[in-house]
Amino acid sequence: MKLIPSKWETKRLIVVDLEEEEIYHVQALYEKGSYIHQWDGGTLDEGFVKRCFMEGDLPPGGTKENFRIQVIRMKEPDCLVGLLVSYHGYPVPDSFYINYLSIDPDHHKKGLGQEVVEALLDIVKPHHYQEVRANVAMKNWGALRFWSKLGLNTINGIYGDPVHGEDSFADVELMKRL
């Protein structure tokens, strides 16, 4: 299985595998995005980044070798602006799964997320992946618009509470065929 590179670039960004000494700073960035839990019903995971670095965020039967956690940095000025967590080969071998993508809220509305995903799609397609998938909270309208605009607009499934309500939550798995 061909993995995405450990370092790749876009016009304004550098995306590189997380280094152990960055865990604390990247966890702080992850926690800045904790507002999403109002839409997904989750709680803040205070050990998310360290666990991803040490063990991976693996699907059932997954292996750490097929997992990547990468930081997203601006080229100028050099600063941390995001996090990309992905898995190669789930739920089928020719699937590329985006577990988590976050851009620092201080850098929203600058097109950085779109820049990352467009470059990522260009990277995975020649590696013979047939599809890209992402999971999104149904109440996260901004994320649904974001992924749909980038072509992840086929619904593979809806998971979570069966009835809509203020205290009900569900996720939708979106897909784009390459």
C-alpha positions in Angstrom: 0.0 0.0 0.0 1.3 3.4 -1.0 1.2 6.0 1.8 1.0 9.7 1.4 4.4 11.4 1.8 5.7 12.2 5.3 6.2 15.7 4.0 4.3 17.6 1.2 3.6 21.1 0.3 0.9 23.4 -1.2 1.3 26.9 -2.3 1.2 28.4 1.2 1.6 25.3 3.5 3.9 22.6 4.5 2.3 19.3 5.8 4.6 17.0 7.7 4.4 14.1 10.1 4.0 15.0 13.7 7.2 15.0 15.8 7.1 13.9 19.4 8.3 17.3 20.7 5.3 18.9 19.0 2.6 16.9 20.8 1.9 19.5 23.5 1.5 22.4 21.0 -0.6 20.3 18.6 -2.8 19.1 21.4 -3.4 22.8 22.3 -4.4 23.4 18.7 -6.7 20.4 18.7 -8.4 21.7 21.9 -9.0 25.1 20.2 -11.4 23.1 17.9 -13.3 21.6 20.8 -16.3 23.8 20.0 -17.3 21.0 17.5 -18.5 18.9 20.3 -21.6 21.0 20.5 -22.5 19.4 17.1 -21.1 15.8 17.5 -22.0 15.2 21.2 -18.4 14.2 22.0 -16.2 15.5 24.8 -12.7 16.9 24.8 -10.1 14.2 24.4 -7.2 15.5 26.4 -4.9 12.8 25.2 -5.9 12.7 21.5 -2.7 13.9 19.9 -0.4 11.8 22.1 -2.5 8.7 21.6 -2.5 9.3 17.8 1.3 9.7 17.8 1.9 6.6 20.0 -0.8 4.2 18.9 -2.7 5.8 16.0 -6.4 6.5 15.7 -7.2 3.1 14.1 -10.3 1.6 12.6 -11.4 -2.0 13.5 -8.6 -4.3 12.5 -6.4 -1.3 11.5 -2.6 -1.1 11.8 -0.4 1.8 12.8 1.6 1.4 9.6 -1.4 2.6 7.6 -2.0 5.7 9.8 -0.7 9.2 9.6 -0.9 12.2 11.9 0.5 15.4 10.2 0.8 19.0 11.2 0.0 21.8 8.8 2.3 24.8 8.9 2.2 28.1 7.1 5.4 28.7 5.0 5.4 32.4 5.7 5.4 33.1 8.6 6.3 29.7 9.9 3.5 28.8 12.3 1.3 25.9 13.1 -2.2 26.3 11.6 -3.7 22.8 11.4 -3.8 19.1 11.9 -4.5 16.2 9.5 -5.2 12.7 10.7 -5.7 10.0 8.0 -5.8 6.3 7.4 -4.8 4.4 4.3 -7.0 1.5 3.3 -10.3 1.7 5.3 -13.0 0.5 5.0 -11.6 -1.2 1.8 -8.0 -1.3 0.6 -8.6 1.3 -2.1 -10.1 3.9 0.3 -8.3 6.9 1.8 -10.0 8.0 5.0 -9.6 11.5 6.5 -10.2 10.9 10.2 -9.7 14.5 11.3 -8.9 17.8 9.6 -8.7 21.0 11.6 -7.5 24.5 10.8 -6.9 26.8 13.7 -10.0 29.0 14.2 -7.7 32.0 14.0 -6.9 31.1 10.4 -10.5 30.2 9.2 -11.9 31.7 6.1 -8.5 32.0 4.4 -8.9 28.9 2.1 -6.3 26.9 4.0 -8.5 23.8 4.5 -9.5 23.8 0.9 -5.8 24.1 -0.2 -4.9 21.1 2.0 -7.7 18.9 0.7 -7.2 19.8 -2.9 -3.5 19.0 -2.7 -4.3 15.8 -0.7 -6.7 14.6 -3.4 -4.0 15.2 -6.1 -1.6 13.1 -4.0 -3.8 10.1 -3.3 -5.3 9.7 -6.8 -2.0 8.5 -8.5 -1.5 6.1 -5.5 -4.5 4.2 -7.0 -7.0 5.0 -4.3 -10.5 4.9 -5.7 -12.2 7.0 -3.1 -11.7 9.5 -0.3 -14.0 9.4 2.8 -14.6 11.7 5.7 -16.9 11.6 8.7 -18.8 14.7 9.6 -21.3 15.6 12.4 -24.7 16.3 10.8 -25.1 19.4 12.9 -21.8 20.8 11.7 -23.2 22.7 8.7 -20.0 24.5 8.0 -18.1 21.3 7.7 -20.8 19.7 5.5 -20.7 22.7 3.2 -16.8 22.5 3.1 -16.6 18.8 2.3 -19.5 19.0 -0.2 -17.8 21.9 -2.0 -14.7 19.8 -2.4 -16.7 16.9 -4.0 -17.2 14.7 -1.0 -20.9 14.7 -1.5 -21.9 11.0 -1.7 -23.4 9.8 1.5 -22.2 6.3 2.5 -24.1 6.1 5.7 -25.6 7.9 8.7 -24.6 6.8 12.2 -25.8 7.8 15.6 -29.0 8.7 17.3 -32.1 7.6 15.2 -34.3 10.5 16.1 -33.4 14.3 15.7 -33.4 16.4 18.8 -31.5 19.0 20.7 -29.6 16.3 22.6 -29.4 13.9 19.7 -26.3 13.5 17.5 -25.4 11.7 14.3 -22.6 11.6 11.8 -22.6 11.3 8.1 -19.8 9.6 6.2 -19.1 11.4 3.0 -17.2 10.1 0.0 -15.7 11.2 -3.3 -14.8 8.8 -6.0 -11.4 9.6 -7.6 
